[in-house]
Amino acid sequence: MNIQLGRSRTVRRAYGIDEIALVPGGRTVDPEVTDSSWSLGGIQREIPIIASAMDGVVDVGMCIELTRLGALGVLNLEGVQCRYDDPEPVLEKIASVGREEFVGLMQELYSQPVREDLVRQRISEIKAGGGIAAVSATPAAALRFGAAVAESGADLFFVQATVVSTEHIGPEGRQTLDLAALCRDLGVPVVIGNCVTYDVTLQLMRAGAAGVMVGIGPGAACTSRGVLGVGIPQATAVADCAAARDDYERESGRYVPVVADGGIVTGGDICKCLACGADAVMIGSPIARAAEAPGRGFHWGMATPSPVLPRGTRIKVGTTGSLEKILRGPAGLDDGTQNLLGCIRTSMGTLGARTLKEMREVEVVVAPSLLTEGKVYQKAQQLGMGK
């Protein structure tokens, strides 16, 4: 339904995660017999959760541990792990600096160039530890390091930017990334993001994406919406992109997972995204709270070190327990930030969904609350995750 914004503009109503609720149906299922498994690029996982490719969330050790626990972690190839032989002192500086000095320090630390030898080394370390080697880069870095990623035996390659599309207009003479050629020729499944619309999702899938990331700017550590004014509330974005996935499967016979990325803090948020059509979610702040996380109780955005337009912020999330407690429990907190797998399976059981496919068929209603998606910071503060 279109709404008149003014004499010259009509707009569409969109909804955030906190504005919807899930409705139980006519049956329930024992959580023990629910199946939360999903697949990305031919890799099967029990937990539909991906840890964000952010320096405060994922390092080599976290990739290995997330794999062991049934989830997935993505290493940021343009972060400190691939700029420094020993990133530990750098991470210590980031955690200890004051708020006023933070952006300047980040710009200084991230001015160190990304090294191809470290890209290869980190992928090898993850593989040697038995982890799934999923790595992330911006389109520009994908041009530069794509071959090294494939040659090193990476399992998944995430190409991520604030906004990704199949058509990019750049300065004359500057090479731009051909996403279709990358998907076709790399030899590694390519997951592409981020987007928020039906049409772009369909284009990315037709280009050969193995998965599509959905969400622009709703995350607690991201300020793109405030800086750029760009994005769609997450519930609507996921539903629109999931519709493109379903239409593309009917068109091609190929199923491409949709991953909700951003603004997801609790188990309830995850369940709502799954009900809106997501196959899995990508989360940062909840994983950054793990004792094993490299951020030392802090979480920050990927675009914070930009030398021309810093975006993202550092939030103090604290440390609430082990990664295993956060993912698989038993929970020691009652706010839905621990035993996320238990949250998913219990919600599925309550809603009568045996599989994630059935979860996407449950009834969703609009239930506006005082806490809207645009107030992620307040929600994070309520959960002890604020600055």
BALOBA-1460 file (C-alpha; in Angstrom, 3 decimals):
// residues 387
<rec num="1" residu="m" x="0.000" y="0.000" z="0.000"/>
<rec num="2" residu="n" x="1.367" y="3.384" z="-0.990"/>
<rec num="3" residu="i" x="1.157" y="6.321" z="1.413"/>
<rec num="4" residu="q" x="1.099" y="9.946" z="0.343"/>
<rec num="5" residu="l" x="4.236" y="11.605" z="1.739"/>
<rec num="6" residu="g" x="3.519" y="14.911" z="0.034"/>
<rec num="7" residu="r" x="2.056" y="16.312" z="-3.156"/>
<rec num="8" residu="s" x="4.865" y="14.930" z="-5.297"/>
<rec num="9" residu="r" x="5.807" y="11.710" z="-3.511"/>
<rec num="10" residu="t" x="4.181" y="8.481" z="-2.434"/>
<rec num="11" residu="v" x="6.013" y="5.972" z="-0.231"/>
<rec num="12" residu="r" x="5.698" y="2.370" z="0.892"/>
<rec num="13" residu="r" x="5.398" y="1.381" z="4.563"/>
<rec num="14" residu="a" x="8.261" y="-0.847" z="5.717"/>
<rec num="15" residu="y" x="8.710" y="-2.669" z="9.024"/>
<rec num="16" residu="g" x="11.595" y="-3.333" z="11.356"/>
<rec num="17" residu="i" x="12.198" y="-6.480" z="13.385"/>
<rec num="18" residu="d" x="10.758" y="-4.938" z="16.554"/>
<rec num="19" residu="e" x="7.525" y="-4.021" z="14.794"/>
<rec num="20" residu="i" x="6.456" y="-7.603" z="14.077"/>
<rec num="21" residu="a" x="5.514" y="-10.668" z="16.125"/>
<rec num="22" residu="l" x="5.115" y="-14.378" z="15.351"/>
<rec num="23" residu="v" x="1.764" y="-16.097" z="15.893"/>
<rec num="24" residu="p" x="1.445" y="-19.695" z="17.187"/>
<rec num="25" residu="g" x="-0.674" y="-21.958" z="15.027"/>
<rec num="26" residu="g" x="-2.788" y="-25.052" z="15.650"/>
<rec num="27" residu="r" x="0.049" y="-27.386" z="16.625"/>
<rec num="28" residu="t" x="3.282" y="-27.455" z="18.573"/>
<rec num="29" residu="v" x="6.430" y="-29.530" z="18.075"/>
<rec num="30" residu="d" x="8.891" y="-30.839" z="20.642"/>
<rec num="31" residu="p" x="12.011" y="-28.667" z="20.216"/>
<rec num="32" residu="e" x="14.157" y="-31.811" z="20.293"/>
<rec num="33" residu="v" x="12.741" y="-32.973" z="16.967"/>
<rec num="34" residu="t" x="13.012" y="-29.632" z="15.153"/>
<rec num="35" residu="d" x="15.635" y="-29.329" z="12.423"/>
<rec num="36" residu="s" x="17.451" y="-25.981" z="12.273"/>
<rec num="37" residu="s" x="20.037" y="-27.048" z="9.695"/>
<rec num="38" residu="w" x="20.735" y="-25.134" z="6.503"/>
<rec num="39" residu="s" x="23.286" y="-25.101" z="3.671"/>
<rec num="40" residu="l" x="25.467" y="-22.413" z="2.089"/>
<rec num="41" residu="g" x="27.682" y="-23.115" z="-0.896"/>
<rec num="42" residu="g" x="27.266" y="-26.834" z="-0.344"/>
<rec num="43" residu="i" x="28.351" y="-26.579" z="3.308"/>
<rec num="44" residu="q" x="25.824" y="-27.921" z="5.809"/>
<rec num="45" residu="r" x="25.498" y="-26.240" z="9.213"/>
<rec num="46" residu="e" x="23.332" y="-27.085" z="12.216"/>
<rec num="47" residu="i" x="22.978" y="-23.520" z="13.489"/>
<rec num="48" residu="p" x="21.660" y="-20.858" z="11.051"/>
<rec num="49" residu="i" x="24.055" y="-18.239" z="12.400"/>
<rec num="50" residu="i" x="27.076" y="-16.579" z="10.785"/>
<rec num="51" residu="a" x="29.446" y="-14.470" z="12.884"/>
<rec num="52" residu="s" x="30.057" y="-11.101" z="11.212"/>
<rec num="53" residu="a" x="33.291" y="-10.399" z="9.371"/>
<rec num="54" residu="m" x="34.347" y="-7.760" z="11.890"/>
<rec num="55" residu="d" x="37.642" y="-7.502" z="13.734"/>
<rec num="56" residu="g" x="36.050" y="-7.461" z="17.169"/>
<rec num="57" residu="v" x="34.068" y="-10.617" z="16.389"/>
<rec num="58" residu="v" x="36.089" y="-13.086" z="14.317"/>
<rec num="59" residu="d" x="39.718" y="-14.146" z="14.167"/>
<rec num="60" residu="v" x="41.309" y="-17.459" z="13.197"/>
<rec num="61" residu="g" x="40.527" y="-19.068" z="16.547"/>
<rec num="62" residu="m" x="36.899" y="-17.965" z="16.402"/>
<rec num="63" residu="c" x="36.490" y="-19.392" z="12.890"/>
<rec num="64" residu="i" x="37.691" y="-22.752" z="14.174"/>
<rec num="65" residu="e" x="35.538" y="-22.697" z="17.314"/>
<rec num="66" residu="l" x="32.408" y="-21.551" z="15.454"/>
<rec num="67" residu="t" x="32.868" y="-24.435" z="13.034"/>
<rec num="68" residu="r" x="33.210" y="-26.904" z="15.900"/>
<rec num="69" residu="l" x="29.994" y="-25.646" z="17.489"/>
<rec num="70" residu="g" x="27.946" y="-25.975" z="14.302"/>
<rec num="71" residu="a" x="27.870" y="-22.342" z="13.144"/>
<rec num="72" residu="l" x="30.077" y="-20.309" z="10.798"/>
<rec num="73" residu="g" x="32.469" y="-17.383" z="11.173"/>
<rec num="74" residu="v" x="33.758" y="-15.043" z="8.464"/>
<rec num="75" residu="l" x="37.229" y="-13.488" z="8.633"/>
<rec num="76" residu="n" x="37.611" y="-9.912" z="7.381"/>
<rec num="77" residu="l" x="40.582" y="-9.955" z="4.969"/>
<rec num="78" residu="e" x="40.852" y="-6.160" z="5.184"/>
<rec num="79" residu="g" x="41.026" y="-6.127" z="8.962"/>
<rec num="80" residu="v" x="43.956" y="-6.273" z="11.335"/>
<rec num="81" residu="q" x="44.383" y="-10.038" z="10.906"/>
<rec num="82" residu="c" x="45.773" y="-9.545" z="7.402"/>
<rec num="83" residu="r" x="47.631" y="-6.289" z="8.048"/>
<rec num="84" residu="y" x="49.787" y="-7.332" z="10.995"/>
<rec num="85" residu="d" x="51.839" y="-10.443" z="11.722"/>
<rec num="86" residu="d" x="50.712" y="-10.205" z="15.342"/>
<rec num="87" residu="p" x="47.351" y="-8.444" z="15.621"/>
<rec num="88" residu="e" x="47.065" y="-8.851" z="19.407"/>
<rec num="89" residu="p" x="48.820" y="-5.565" z="20.388"/>
<rec num="90" residu="v" x="46.712" y="-3.740" z="17.803"/>
<rec num="91" residu="l" x="43.483" y="-5.150" z="19.225"/>
<rec num="92" residu="e" x="44.640" y="-4.179" z="22.708"/>
<rec num="93" residu="k" x="45.126" y="-0.569" z="21.560"/>
<rec num="94" residu="i" x="41.669" y="-0.456" z="20.002"/>
<rec num="95" residu="a" x="40.081" y="-1.723" z="23.213"/>
<rec num="96" residu="s" x="41.962" y="0.670" z="25.484"/>
<rec num="97" residu="v" x="41.804" y="4.011" z="23.621"/>
<rec num="98" residu="g" x="39.358" y="6.713" z="24.707"/>
<rec num="99" residu="r" x="36.270" y="7.600" z="22.707"/>
<rec num="100" residu="e" x="37.638" y="10.887" z="21.384"/>
<rec num="101" residu="e" x="40.808" y="9.263" z="20.038"/>
<rec num="102" residu="f" x="39.124" y="6.156" z="18.635"/>
<rec num="103" residu="v" x="38.491" y="7.134" z="14.988"/>
<rec num="104" residu="g" x="41.945" y="8.675" z="14.563"/>
<rec num="105" residu="l" x="43.623" y="5.581" z="15.993"/>
<rec num="106" residu="m" x="41.573" y="3.317" z="13.729"/>
<rec num="107" residu="q" x="42.519" y="5.320" z="10.654"/>
<rec num="108" residu="e" x="46.167" y="5.088" z="11.639"/>
<rec num="109" residu="l" x="46.104" y="1.355" z="12.385"/>
<rec num="110" residu="y" x="44.209" y="0.470" z="9.223"/>
<rec num="111" residu="s" x="46.532" y="2.513" z="7.016"/>
<rec num="112" residu="q" x="48.901" y="-0.458" z="7.162"/>
<rec num="113" residu="p" x="48.439" y="-2.299" z="3.837"/>
<rec num="114" residu="v" x="46.698" y="-5.653" z="3.550"/>
<rec num="115" residu="r" x="49.293" y="-8.310" z="2.752"/>
<rec num="116" residu="e" x="48.640" y="-11.185" z="0.387"/>
<rec num="117" residu="d" x="50.990" y="-13.467" z="2.335"/>
<rec num="118" residu="l" x="48.861" y="-12.935" z="5.455"/>
<rec num="119" residu="v" x="45.659" y="-13.570" z="3.483"/>
<rec num="120" residu="r" x="47.076" y="-16.940" z="2.472"/>
<rec num="121" residu="q" x="48.441" y="-17.627" z="5.949"/>
<rec num="122" residu="r" x="45.178" y="-16.926" z="7.805"/>
<rec num="123" residu="i" x="43.185" y="-19.165" z="5.459"/>
<rec num="124" residu="s" x="45.756" y="-21.930" z="5.940"/>
<rec num="125" residu="e" x="45.595" y="-21.516" z="9.723"/>
<rec num="126" residu="i" x="41.812" y="-21.871" z="9.739"/>
<rec num="127" residu="k" x="41.982" y="-24.971" z="7.560"/>
<rec num="128" residu="a" x="44.765" y="-26.497" z="9.655"/>
<rec num="129" residu="g" x="42.603" y="-26.077" z="12.772"/>
<rec num="130" residu="g" x="39.669" y="-27.882" z="11.201"/>
<rec num="131" residu="g" x="37.653" y="-24.731" z="10.576"/>
<rec num="132" residu="i" x="35.539" y="-23.681" z="7.617"/>
<rec num="133" residu="a" x="37.581" y="-20.991" z="5.882"/>
<rec num="134" residu="a" x="35.005" y="-18.314" z="5.079"/>
<rec num="135" residu="v" x="36.566" y="-14.934" z="4.308"/>
<rec num="136" residu="s" x="35.253" y="-11.514" z="3.369"/>
<rec num="137" residu="a" x="36.479" y="-8.607" z="1.246"/>
<rec num="138" residu="t" x="35.093" y="-5.492" z="-0.407"/>
<rec num="139" residu="p" x="34.667" y="-5.585" z="-4.201"/>
<rec num="140" residu="a" x="37.942" y="-3.670" z="-4.680"/>
<rec num="141" residu="a" x="39.858" y="-6.139" z="-2.511"/>
<rec num="142" residu="a" x="38.140" y="-9.057" z="-4.239"/>
<rec num="143" residu="l" x="39.740" y="-7.886" z="-7.484"/>
<rec num="144" residu="r" x="43.136" y="-7.873" z="-5.824"/>
<rec num="145" residu="f" x="42.999" y="-10.989" z="-3.626"/>
<rec num="146" residu="g" x="40.450" y="-13.262" z="-5.306"/>
<rec num="147" residu="a" x="43.086" y="-15.519" z="-6.841"/>
<rec num="148" residu="a" x="44.970" y="-15.840" z="-3.534"/>
<rec num="149" residu="v" x="41.735" y="-16.719" z="-1.739"/>
<rec num="150" residu="a" x="40.971" y="-19.508" z="-4.200"/>
<rec num="151" residu="e" x="44.540" y="-20.839" z="-4.309"/>
<rec num="152" residu="s" x="44.670" y="-20.972" z="-0.498"/>
<rec num="153" residu="g" x="41.680" y="-23.314" z="-0.374"/>
<rec num="154" residu="a" x="39.035" y="-20.994" z="1.065"/>
<rec num="155" residu="d" x="35.611" y="-22.615" z="1.388"/>
<rec num="156" residu="l" x="33.465" y="-19.489" z="0.990"/>
<rec num="157" residu="f" x="34.223" y="-15.982" z="-0.283"/>
<rec num="158" residu="f" x="31.974" y="-13.161" z="0.952"/>
<rec num="159" residu="v" x="32.061" y="-10.008" z="-1.186"/>
<rec num="160" residu="q" x="30.570" y="-7.298" z="1.000"/>
<rec num="161" residu="a" x="30.121" y="-3.548" z="0.881"/>
<rec num="162" residu="t" x="27.615" y="-1.080" z="2.313"/>
<rec num="163" residu="v" x="25.614" y="-1.601" z="-0.894"/>
<rec num="164" residu="v" x="26.381" y="-4.100" z="-3.674"/>
<rec num="165" residu="s" x="24.779" y="-4.234" z="-7.128"/>
<rec num="166" residu="t" x="25.548" y="-5.855" z="-10.458"/>
<rec num="167" residu="e" x="25.806" y="-2.487" z="-12.200"/>
<rec num="168" residu="h" x="28.424" y="-0.009" z="-10.999"/>
<rec num="169" residu="i" x="29.403" y="3.261" z="-12.670"/>
<rec num="170" residu="g" x="32.965" y="4.233" z="-11.802"/>
<rec num="171" residu="p" x="35.611" y="6.719" z="-12.957"/>
<rec num="172" residu="e" x="36.807" y="6.239" z="-16.511"/>
<rec num="173" residu="g" x="39.753" y="3.871" z="-16.733"/>
<rec num="174" residu="r" x="39.264" y="2.314" z="-13.296"/>
<rec num="175" residu="q" x="38.675" y="-1.433" z="-13.202"/>
<rec num="176" residu="t" x="35.477" y="-2.544" z="-11.489"/>
<rec num="177" residu="l" x="34.548" y="-5.980" z="-10.237"/>
<rec num="178" residu="d" x="32.514" y="-8.160" z="-12.602"/>
<rec num="179" residu="l" x="30.445" y="-10.129" z="-10.101"/>
<rec num="180" residu="a" x="29.164" y="-12.611" z="-12.670"/>
<rec num="181" residu="a" x="32.712" y="-13.375" z="-13.840"/>
<rec num="182" residu="l" x="33.904" y="-13.738" z="-10.243"/>
<rec num="183" residu="c" x="31.120" y="-16.198" z="-9.408"/>
<rec num="184" residu="r" x="31.741" y="-18.121" z="-12.617"/>
<rec num="185" residu="d" x="35.535" y="-18.284" z="-12.578"/>
<rec num="186" residu="l" x="36.757" y="-18.163" z="-8.968"/>
<rec num="187" residu="g" x="36.163" y="-21.802" z="-8.114"/>
<rec num="188" residu="v" x="34.935" y="-20.858" z="-4.624"/>
<rec num="189" residu="p" x="31.261" y="-20.211" z="-3.759"/>
<rec num="190" residu="v" x="30.740" y="-16.438" z="-3.661"/>
<rec num="191" residu="v" x="28.279" y="-14.879" z="-1.202"/>
<rec num="192" residu="i" x="27.371" y="-11.298" z="-2.114"/>
<rec num="193" residu="g" x="25.950" y="-8.419" z="-0.089"/>
<rec num="194" residu="n" x="24.531" y="-6.236" z="1.050"/>
<rec num="195" residu="c" x="21.222" y="-5.458" z="-0.587"/>
<rec num="196" residu="v" x="17.640" y="-4.767" z="0.524"/>
<rec num="197" residu="t" x="15.430" y="-5.026" z="-2.565"/>
<rec num="198" residu="y" x="13.743" y="-7.711" z="-4.643"/>
<rec num="199" residu="d" x="15.230" y="-6.571" z="-7.961"/>
<rec num="200" residu="v" x="18.856" y="-6.407" z="-6.814"/>
<rec num="201" residu="t" x="18.575" y="-9.768" z="-5.050"/>
<rec num="202" residu="l" x="17.304" y="-11.325" z="-8.261"/>
<rec num="203" residu="q" x="20.161" y="-9.742" z="-10.235"/>
<rec num="204" residu="l" x="22.777" y="-11.037" z="-7.780"/>
<rec num="205" residu="m" x="21.339" y="-14.546" z="-7.939"/>
<rec num="206" residu="r" x="21.298" y="-14.469" z="-11.726"/>
<rec num="207" residu="a" x="24.940" y="-13.381" z="-11.587"/>
<rec num="208" residu="g" x="25.735" y="-16.648" z="-9.816"/>
<rec num="209" residu="a" x="25.807" y="-15.733" z="-6.125"/>
<rec num="210" residu="a" x="25.881" y="-18.728" z="-3.783"/>
<rec num="211" residu="g" x="24.134" y="-16.619" z="-1.143"/>
<rec num="212" residu="v" x="22.873" y="-13.061" z="-0.707"/>
<rec num="213" residu="m" x="23.301" y="-10.891" z="2.383"/>
<rec num="214" residu="v" x="20.344" y="-8.650" z="3.259"/>
<rec num="215" residu="g" x="20.503" y="-5.468" z="5.318"/>
<rec num="216" residu="i" x="21.923" y="-1.965" z="5.047"/>
<rec num="217" residu="g" x="22.765" y="-0.060" z="8.188"/>
<rec num="218" residu="p" x="20.538" y="-1.529" z="10.942"/>
<rec num="219" residu="g" x="23.369" y="-2.968" z="13.053"/>
<rec num="220" residu="a" x="24.393" y="-1.607" z="16.447"/>
<rec num="221" residu="a" x="27.983" y="-0.955" z="15.285"/>
<rec num="222" residu="c" x="26.985" y="0.540" z="11.932"/>
<rec num="223" residu="t" x="25.983" y="4.150" z="11.352"/>
<rec num="224" residu="s" x="25.362" y="4.045" z="7.583"/>
<rec num="225" residu="r" x="21.709" y="4.986" z="7.995"/>
<rec num="226" residu="g" x="22.637" y="7.982" z="10.113"/>
<rec num="227" residu="v" x="25.507" y="9.057" z="7.850"/>
<rec num="228" residu="l" x="24.033" y="8.182" z="4.443"/>
<rec num="229" residu="g" x="20.286" y="7.896" z="5.066"/>
<rec num="230" residu="v" x="20.264" y="4.615" z="3.125"/>
<rec num="231" residu="g" x="18.410" y="1.405" z="3.981"/>
<rec num="232" residu="i" x="15.102" y="-0.391" z="4.486"/>
<rec num="233" residu="p" x="13.819" y="-1.684" z="7.848"/>
<rec num="234" residu="q" x="15.020" y="-5.245" z="8.180"/>
<rec num="235" residu="a" x="11.771" y="-7.235" z="8.342"/>
<rec num="236" residu="t" x="10.556" y="-5.789" z="5.048"/>
<rec num="237" residu="a" x="13.992" y="-6.097" z="3.424"/>
<rec num="238" residu="v" x="14.232" y="-9.789" z="4.321"/>
<rec num="239" residu="a" x="10.696" y="-10.522" z="3.095"/>
<rec num="240" residu="d" x="11.322" y="-8.749" z="-0.225"/>
<rec num="241" residu="c" x="14.640" y="-10.513" z="-0.840"/>
<rec num="242" residu="a" x="13.209" y="-13.885" z="0.189"/>
<rec num="243" residu="a" x="10.496" y="-13.412" z="-2.436"/>
<rec num="244" residu="a" x="13.230" y="-12.915" z="-5.043"/>
<rec num="245" residu="r" x="14.913" y="-16.126" z="-3.867"/>
<rec num="246" residu="d" x="11.700" y="-18.100" z="-4.270"/>
<rec num="247" residu="d" x="11.001" y="-16.632" z="-7.716"/>
<rec num="248" residu="y" x="14.579" y="-17.322" z="-8.790"/>
<rec num="249" residu="e" x="14.303" y="-20.943" z="-7.693"/>
<rec num="250" residu="r" x="11.162" y="-21.343" z="-9.811"/>
<rec num="251" residu="e" x="12.946" y="-19.657" z="-12.721"/>
<rec num="252" residu="s" x="16.241" y="-21.578" z="-12.552"/>
<rec num="253" residu="g" x="15.798" y="-24.604" z="-10.310"/>
<rec num="254" residu="r" x="18.673" y="-23.307" z="-8.143"/>
<rec num="255" residu="y" x="18.085" y="-22.406" z="-4.489"/>
<rec num="256" residu="v" x="20.155" y="-19.481" z="-3.179"/>
<rec num="257" residu="p" x="20.051" y="-18.800" z="0.575"/>
<rec num="258" residu="v" x="19.201" y="-15.351" z="1.904"/>
<rec num="259" residu="v" x="21.038" y="-14.211" z="5.051"/>
<rec num="260" residu="a" x="19.665" y="-11.389" z="7.216"/>
<rec num="261" residu="d" x="22.547" y="-9.156" z="8.295"/>
<rec num="262" residu="g" x="22.230" y="-6.362" z="10.846"/>
<rec num="263" residu="g" x="20.075" y="-5.221" z="13.747"/>
<rec num="264" residu="i" x="19.812" y="-8.746" z="15.165"/>
<rec num="265" residu="v" x="20.587" y="-8.955" z="18.880"/>
<rec num="266" residu="t" x="18.434" y="-11.608" z="20.572"/>
<rec num="267" residu="g" x="17.127" y="-15.071" z="19.840"/>
<rec num="268" residu="g" x="13.739" y="-13.500" z="19.203"/>
<rec num="269" residu="d" x="15.234" y="-11.261" z="16.531"/>
<rec num="270" residu="i" x="16.757" y="-14.308" z="14.841"/>
<rec num="271" residu="c" x="13.440" y="-16.169" z="14.901"/>
<rec num="272" residu="k" x="11.600" y="-13.199" z="13.381"/>
<rec num="273" residu="c" x="14.127" y="-12.975" z="10.541"/>
<rec num="274" residu="l" x="13.740" y="-16.699" z="9.853"/>
<rec num="275" residu="a" x="9.948" y="-16.308" z="9.805"/>
<rec num="276" residu="c" x="10.237" y="-13.379" z="7.376"/>
<rec num="277" residu="g" x="12.083" y="-15.659" z="4.967"/>
<rec num="278" residu="a" x="15.769" y="-15.686" z="5.889"/>
<rec num="279" residu="d" x="17.682" y="-18.960" z="5.704"/>
<rec num="280" residu="a" x="20.140" y="-17.736" z="8.338"/>
<rec num="281" residu="v" x="21.347" y="-14.587" z="10.065"/>
<rec num="282" residu="m" x="24.665" y="-12.797" z="10.371"/>
<rec num="283" residu="i" x="25.259" y="-11.309" z="13.823"/>
<rec num="284" residu="g" x="28.068" y="-9.300" z="15.382"/>
<rec num="285" residu="s" x="27.347" y="-7.877" z="18.832"/>
<rec num="286" residu="p" x="26.033" y="-11.114" z="20.409"/>
<rec num="287" residu="i" x="29.161" y="-13.025" z="19.287"/>
<rec num="288" residu="a" x="31.469" y="-10.175" z="20.311"/>
<rec num="289" residu="r" x="30.328" y="-10.822" z="23.900"/>
<rec num="290" residu="a" x="32.017" y="-14.244" z="23.896"/>
<rec num="291" residu="a" x="35.090" y="-14.701" z="26.071"/>
<rec num="292" residu="e" x="36.965" y="-15.968" z="23.005"/>
<rec num="293" residu="a" x="36.108" y="-12.944" z="20.818"/>
<rec num="294" residu="p" x="39.102" y="-10.833" z="19.736"/>
<rec num="295" residu="g" x="37.438" y="-7.499" z="20.573"/>
<rec num="296" residu="r" x="38.043" y="-7.763" z="24.342"/>
<rec num="297" residu="g" x="34.463" y="-6.809" z="25.118"/>
<rec num="298" residu="f" x="34.191" y="-4.237" z="22.308"/>
<rec num="299" residu="h" x="32.603" y="-4.303" z="18.863"/>
<rec num="300" residu="w" x="33.169" y="-1.832" z="16.025"/>
<rec num="301" residu="g" x="32.055" y="-1.251" z="12.438"/>
<rec num="302" residu="m" x="33.989" y="-2.202" z="9.326"/>
<rec num="303" residu="a" x="33.820" y="1.302" z="7.835"/>
<rec num="304" residu="t" x="35.081" y="3.097" z="10.958"/>
<rec num="305" residu="p" x="38.682" y="3.391" z="9.647"/>
<rec num="306" residu="s" x="37.653" y="5.070" z="6.369"/>
<rec num="307" residu="p" x="40.054" y="7.972" z="5.744"/>
<rec num="308" residu="v" x="37.391" y="10.123" z="4.069"/>
<rec num="309" residu="l" x="34.009" y="9.206" z="5.645"/>
<rec num="310" residu="p" x="34.228" y="7.108" z="8.821"/>
<rec num="311" residu="r" x="31.033" y="5.159" z="9.546"/>
<rec num="312" residu="g" x="30.359" y="2.782" z="12.364"/>
<rec num="313" residu="t" x="31.126" y="3.126" z="16.021"/>
<rec num="314" residu="r" x="32.708" y="1.206" z="18.843"/>
<rec num="315" residu="i" x="30.292" y="-0.152" z="21.403"/>
<rec num="316" residu="k" x="31.135" y="-1.796" z="24.682"/>
<rec num="317" residu="v" x="29.342" y="-5.129" z="24.664"/>
<rec num="318" residu="g" x="31.132" y="-6.691" z="27.625"/>
<rec num="319" residu="t" x="31.896" y="-10.364" z="28.062"/>
<rec num="320" residu="t" x="29.053" y="-12.583" z="29.231"/>
<rec num="321" residu="g" x="30.316" y="-16.116" z="28.746"/>
<rec num="322" residu="s" x="31.892" y="-18.619" z="26.424"/>
<rec num="323" residu="l" x="31.016" y="-18.891" z="22.755"/>
<rec num="324" residu="e" x="29.511" y="-22.292" z="23.469"/>
<rec num="325" residu="k" x="27.201" y="-20.793" z="26.116"/>
<rec num="326" residu="i" x="26.094" y="-18.085" z="23.688"/>
<rec num="327" residu="l" x="25.406" y="-20.503" z="20.840"/>
<rec num="328" residu="r" x="24.364" y="-23.727" z="22.526"/>
<rec num="329" residu="g" x="23.865" y="-22.934" z="26.205"/>
<rec num="330" residu="p" x="22.970" y="-23.613" z="28.851"/>
<rec num="331" residu="a" x="21.941" y="-19.984" z="29.161"/>
<rec num="332" residu="g" x="22.857" y="-18.060" z="32.270"/>
<rec num="333" residu="l" x="20.952" y="-14.938" z="31.205"/>
<rec num="334" residu="d" x="17.223" y="-14.496" z="30.592"/>
<rec num="335" residu="d" x="17.397" y="-11.836" z="27.868"/>
<rec num="336" residu="g" x="17.665" y="-14.108" z="24.821"/>
<rec num="337" residu="t" x="21.362" y="-13.494" z="24.166"/>
<rec num="338" residu="q" x="22.564" y="-16.964" z="25.197"/>
<rec num="339" residu="n" x="21.725" y="-20.453" z="23.912"/>
<rec num="340" residu="l" x="20.671" y="-18.990" z="20.587"/>
<rec num="341" residu="l" x="20.190" y="-22.455" z="19.123"/>
<rec num="342" residu="g" x="17.820" y="-23.202" z="21.993"/>
<rec num="343" residu="c" x="15.939" y="-19.969" z="21.242"/>
<rec num="344" residu="i" x="15.521" y="-21.001" z="17.614"/>
<rec num="345" residu="r" x="14.402" y="-24.555" z="18.325"/>
<rec num="346" residu="t" x="12.050" y="-23.558" z="21.135"/>
<rec num="347" residu="s" x="10.457" y="-20.893" z="18.948"/>
<rec num="348" residu="m" x="10.116" y="-23.376" z="16.095"/>
<rec num="349" residu="g" x="8.458" y="-25.844" z="18.443"/>
<rec num="350" residu="t" x="6.100" y="-23.225" z="19.865"/>
<rec num="351" residu="l" x="5.115" y="-22.175" z="16.358"/>
<rec num="352" residu="g" x="4.688" y="-25.755" z="15.127"/>
<rec num="353" residu="a" x="7.571" y="-25.569" z="12.627"/>
<rec num="354" residu="r" x="9.676" y="-28.703" z="12.258"/>
<rec num="355" residu="t" x="12.112" y="-27.203" z="9.710"/>
<rec num="356" residu="l" x="13.321" y="-23.756" z="8.694"/>
<rec num="357" residu="k" x="11.182" y="-24.041" z="5.585"/>
<rec num="358" residu="e" x="8.106" y="-24.500" z="7.771"/>
<rec num="359" residu="m" x="9.309" y="-21.635" z="9.963"/>
<rec num="360" residu="r" x="8.994" y="-19.363" z="6.932"/>
<rec num="361" residu="e" x="5.318" y="-20.274" z="6.712"/>
<rec num="362" residu="v" x="4.250" y="-19.168" z="10.203"/>
<rec num="363" residu="e" x="1.922" y="-16.218" z="10.611"/>
<rec num="364" residu="v" x="3.587" y="-12.832" z="11.101"/>
<rec num="365" residu="v" x="1.677" y="-9.807" z="12.395"/>
<rec num="366" residu="v" x="2.565" y="-6.147" z="12.660"/>
<rec num="367" residu="a" x="2.916" y="-5.226" z="16.318"/>
<rec num="368" residu="p" x="4.414" y="-1.727" z="16.637"/>
<rec num="369" residu="s" x="6.187" y="-1.073" z="19.899"/>
<rec num="370" residu="l" x="7.954" y="1.839" z="21.521"/>
<rec num="371" residu="l" x="11.230" y="0.181" z="20.555"/>
<rec num="372" residu="t" x="11.594" y="0.425" z="16.787"/>
<rec num="373" residu="e" x="14.466" y="-0.780" z="14.638"/>
<rec num="374" residu="g" x="15.805" y="2.748" z="14.426"/>
<rec num="375" residu="k" x="16.590" y="2.560" z="18.156"/>
<rec num="376" residu="v" x="19.072" y="-0.297" z="18.066"/>
<rec num="377" residu="y" x="21.377" y="1.597" z="20.420"/>
<rec num="378" residu="q" x="18.761" y="1.775" z="23.173"/>
<rec num="379" residu="k" x="18.079" y="-1.919" z="22.777"/>
<rec num="380" residu="a" x="21.788" y="-2.686" z="22.963"/>
<rec num="381" residu="q" x="22.068" y="-0.592" z="26.120"/>
<rec num="382" residu="q" x="19.165" y="-2.465" z="27.716"/>
<rec num="383" residu="l" x="21.096" y="-5.668" z="27.143"/>
<rec num="384" residu="g" x="24.300" y="-4.249" z="28.597"/>
<rec num="385" residu="m" x="25.748" y="-3.710" z="25.126"/>
<rec num="386" residu="g" x="25.738" y="0.077" z="24.905"/>
<rec num="387" residu="k" x="28.665" y="2.440" z="24.692"/>
